[in-house]
Amino acid sequence: MHHDIDIIKERIRVLLPDVKIEQLKVVHPGADDDGLWFFRRDGKKEHLQLESSTYDVPFIVETTASGDCSTAPTIEEAVEAVRRFFSKS
């Protein structure tokens, strides 16, 4: 079953092939919420994360660069948030 995060990851891999995407590894799979993905570039301290326990929109968007938190209500807005973040770094 495809979720919105799968589409987002596919689009980011095309737009920003050097960005690494990693899902949170939980201690208790099935019990702990693993709906958190980290987007990073090698050699950069800052990263962006998308969060959704359903794996679908809306996503909470947070960055370590500014500490800002926002919501991406669509796939397109989530992709744009990642693209915009990495175009600054």
N, C-alpha and C positions, 0 to 999 in steps of 0.2 A: 504494500500500500504506500503510495506516495503522499508525502505531506508537503506543506508550503516550504519548510526548511530545505527539503531536497531540491526544490526548484531554485531557491535562493543560492544554495551551495553550487549548483550547476552554473548559474549565471555568473557568480563571483569567480569561479574557476576559469571561465572564458574571459571575463573583463580584467581580472587581476590574477594571472596564473602563479605569481610568486607569493600570494597570500596563503598562509596555512590555516586550515579550518580544523578545529578539534572540539569534539563534544565532551562535556564534563564526564569524567569517569567516577561513578558513584560506588560507595562501599556495598550497598544493598540493592542490586538491580531489581526493579519491579516495586520496591518499597520507597526508595529515594527518588526524588525528582531529578531526572537527567536532562531536562529541557533547557540546557544552557550550552551555547556554542561560542568558542573563542576564535577570533579572526586576528592573525598576527603576521608580521613580516620578520624574517630572520634579521637579527641585529638591532631590532627596535624594541625598546622597553614597553612602549605604549601598545595597547590593543583595544579592540572593540569587542563587545559581546552582545549576542542576541539571546533573548530568553522567552520561552513559551512552553509551559508544561504540556500543551497539546500538540506541539510541533507545528502549529498553524498560526496564522495571523489572529490577533495582533501580537507583535513582538515588542518587548521592552528592549530599548537600545541604550547601552551604557558604554562609556569609554573611560580608560584610565588616564587619558591625556587631560581631560577637563573635569571629569567626574559628573558630566551632564547626563541626565537620564531623560529619555523621550519615548514615545510610542510610535511604532511603524504599523499603521492599520492595514497596509496592503503589502503584497510581495514586492511591488515596484518601489515602494518607499523604503523597505528594508534593504533592498539591493542598493538603492541610491545612498542610503546612510553609510553603508560600508564603503562604497565607491568614493564618496565625498571625504570620509575619514582618511582613507589611504591616499587621496590626491593631495592632502595637506602634509603628509609625512614623507 
